[in-house]
Amino acid sequence: MKMKKKTLLVCLIVMVFALLLAACGSKSANSGNGTTIRVGTKSFTENLIVGELYALALEDAGYHVKRVPNIAGSLIHTSLVNNDIDLYPEYTGTGLLTILKKNLMTNADEVYKTVKDEYEKRFQVTWLNYSQANDGEGLVIRTDVSKKLGITTISDLQKHASELRFVSQGEIDQREDGIPALERVYGKLNWKSSKIVDNSLKYKVLSNNEADVAPAYTTEGQLANKDKFTLLEDDKHVWPPYNLTPVIRDNVLKANPNIADIINKVSAKLDTKTITALNAKVDVDKEEYEVVAKEFYKSIK
């Protein structure tokens, strides 16, 4: 009887020891080990959503995360290189043109390689894998007009410009990389009429049939409503790509190399259609961005 009790006790000890080893192994596999990562974001919906996705993925891997939201776009790069944050969602076109002051490129892979190499040399910052989500410049047309006139590209638009009413915030009409850039490649856009409105009102103006065409960023939430709005294809590739990409300080990545895999898995799930739909949940349906990010993260885990 004593032998049986002793054997049972030994078995229990072995089982407990095995469970402890498994738990330690599991924690090691996640390997955040309580390290704190400061995730920054710019002050607009899309960046807030994606930054929250990064934060959730890091927390799931055992990291502590300090969220640093709503940093001005003009300051966030400086915040990164000055060690105020460790990681944030950036755009390849922004890195190329705004930070590096390079000449325009339109091939996504070439832009990515350029920013990746130059950031490493100049700032000791790594660009992780870029996503297929491209938040670039574009033109939106009312879908009923698109169908009526057969307009799906900017080349089509140029041929029918004299039949179309254009509305914008005014800046794109004058900016060198705006309408002037399009006209150098596609030809003159002789609109039937053109007027300036506050950018926040453009979709209301289009919906009210007060205009036909407006400038848009290619992942704006309203573009999820394809029955009302059609994003035109920049078929001659005038505008550069703005692929959404995580950027991280080298020393943080070196100390925590598994972050690359954690965050790259998130980026792999993001394309233009997906980001547009997520933006729509916040900007159109008025959901909180944290809730939208959490729901989407659950779906991709």
N, C-alpha and C positions, 0 to 999 in steps of 0.2 A: 504493500500500500504506500509506504514511504517512497519507494522507488518510483511509483507512478506519479506521485505528486511532484517529485524532483524533476522527472522528465517533462511533465507538463509545464513547470516553472521555467525550465530551460527553453522550451519551445516558445513560450510567451516572450521571454527576453529576446530571443532571436528575431521574432516577428516585429517587436517594437523597434529593435535596432535596424531592421530592414526598412521599416516605414520611415524612420528618421533619415536614413541614407537616401531613400527615394525623394523625400521632401527636399533635402539639401540639393540633390541632383536637379530637381525641377527648378528650384530657385536659381541654381547656377545656369541652367539652360536659358531662363529668361534673362538673367544676369544684369538687371538694372542695379541690383544691390543697393538701392536707396540713393543712388547718385541723383542730384538735382540738375535738370536740364531746363534752361530758360528759353521758352518758345515765344518769339515775337510775331506780331502780325501788323499789317497795314490797317488803315481805318475804313475798309469797305467790306461788304458782305462776303464776297468770295474768299478773300484772304483770311477773314475771321473763321469761316467754315473750315478751310483747309488747315489753318494753324491748329484748330481744335482737333481735327483728325490726327495730326501729328502728335498732339498732346495725349490723346486717348491711346494711341498705339504705343507710345513710350510708357505710359502708366501701366498698360497691359503687360509690358515686358519687365516691370519691376522698378522703373525709374520714378522718382519724384519729379513733378513738372511745375515750374513757376510760369504762369501765363502772363505775358506782357503785351496786351492788345492795344490796338488803335494808335500805333506809332505813325507819325506823318511819313508819307512816302519819300519825302525829301531828306528824312533823318534816319530811316531804318537801316540803310547800308552802313552809315557811320556808327549806329548803335551796335551793329554786329562787329565791325573791326575794332571798336573801342571796348569790347568785352562787356557790353551792357546786356546783350542777349547772346545765345549760342546758336540759334537756328531760326529760320523763318522761310515762308514761301515767297519766291521771287519769280520773275519772268525773264526769259532769255532776251527778248527784245529790249527790255529795260536795262539789263546788264550791258548789252552791246552798245546801245545808243546813249543812254542817260549816264551810266557810271563810267564806262570805258571810252565814251566819245568816239567810237569807231564808225567807219562808213557803213551805210546801209547794206545788209545782206538779206536774202530772202529764203535761202535754203535752211531748213530747221536744223539739220545735222551740223552744217558749217557754223551756224550761229552758236549752237551749243558748244562745239569744240573750241571756238574762239573764246567764249566767256569762261569756259572751264579752265583753259590753259592760262588765260590772263589773270583771272582771280587768284589762281594758285601762286603765280609769280609775284603779283603786286600786293595781295592782301592775306595770303596764307588762308584762303577760304576754299572749300570744296563744293562744287556743284554736284549733287547726287543725280540719279537718273531723272531725265525730264519726262513729264507726263505728256499724253496726247492732247490734254486740255490746252487749247490755244485761245487766250483772252486778248485778241488783237483788235485792230481797227476794222470796221466794215460799214456796209450800208444796208439798211433795212427798208423793205418795200411792203406796202399792204398786200396781203396774199391775193385778194380779189383782183388787184391791178396786175400783179405778177402773172396770174392765170389768163387774164383778159388779153394782155399784150405779149405773153410768152417770154417774160423777163425772168431769168434765173441767174444771170451773170452780170458783171459790170459792163462787159462788152455789149450785152443786150440792152442794158440801161442807157448806154451812150447813144445808141441808135434811136431810142424813144424819149430822150431827155426833153425835147420840146413839147412833149405831151404830159409832162410830169411836174407836179408842184413839190418843191424841195423846201425842207425846214431844217434848221440847225441852230446851234447855240452861238454861231457866228465865228468862233475861233477856227474851226476846221476849214472854213472858206478861205482864210488867209494864211494859215500855217503851211510852211513849205512842204511838210510831209502829209498834208491833208488833201483837199481838192486839187490844188496846183500839181501835186505829185500824180494824182490820177489822170489829170488832163494831159500831162506830158506823155503818158503812155497810151491812154485810151482815146484821146482827142477831146475837144471842147465839149463841156456839158452845158448846153444851152437850155436851161430850165424854162418851163412855161411860166413859172413864178418862183421866187425864193424869198423866204422871210426868216427872221430870227426870233426864237422863243427860248425860254429857260429850259435847260436840258431835262429837268425833271418832268416837264410837261409834254415831251415829244410823243410819247405813246398815246397820251390822251388826244393830242392833235391829230395823230394818224387815225385813231379809233373813231374820231368825230368827222372823218372825211374832210378835214381842213388841209390836209397835205397827203402826199403819196410816198415820199422817200425821205429818210433821215439818216444821219450818221449813227452808228451804234458800236459798242464793244461786243465782240462776238460771243460772249457768254452771258449777256444780260438776261435776267430771269424772264422778262416779258417775251423773249424769243422762243420760250418753250411752247407758247401758244401759236403753233404753226398754221392754224386756221385763220388767224388774223395777220400774222407777221411772217415774212420770208427774208432770211438773211441771204444776201447776194454773194455769189462766189467771186472772189478776186482772181479771175481766171488768167490774168497776166502777171500776177504775183508782184504787185506794186508795194504792198505793205509787208513789213517784216513779221516773222512769227513771234508770238509772245507765249511760248510754252511754259506752263506752270512747273516750277522746279524748286526743290528744297536746297537751301544753301546753309552750310555749317562751317564753323571755325575749325581749322585743321587740328588744333590741339585737343578740342573736345572729341573729335572723331577718332583721333589716335588713342585717346584714353578709353574710348567706348566704341570700338570698331563695329559692334553689332548694330549700332544705330543705323548704319547705311542700309542694312537688310530690312530693318523694321520700317523705316520711312519709305524705302523704295517699293515695298509691297503696297503701301498706300497709293503712291504715285501711279503704280501699274493699273489701279482701278479707276483712274480719273481720265476722262476724255471730255471733249467739248460738250457733247450732249448731256453727260452726267452732271458736269459742273453747272450747266445752264438750268437743269432741273432742280438742283440743290439751291441755286440762287433764287429760283422762282418760289420755292417754299418759304423763303424768308422775305423777299422783296414784294412778291405778289400775294402770297397766302398769309403773310405776317406771322409766321412761326419764329421762335427764337433760334438764333443760329446754333446755340449749344445743343438744342433738342434735335435739330436737323442733322448736325454732325454725329451725334450719338446714335441716332437711328440708322444712318448710313454706315457708320463704323460696324455696328452689329451685323449688318448685312454682308460685310466683306471679310469679317474675321475668319 
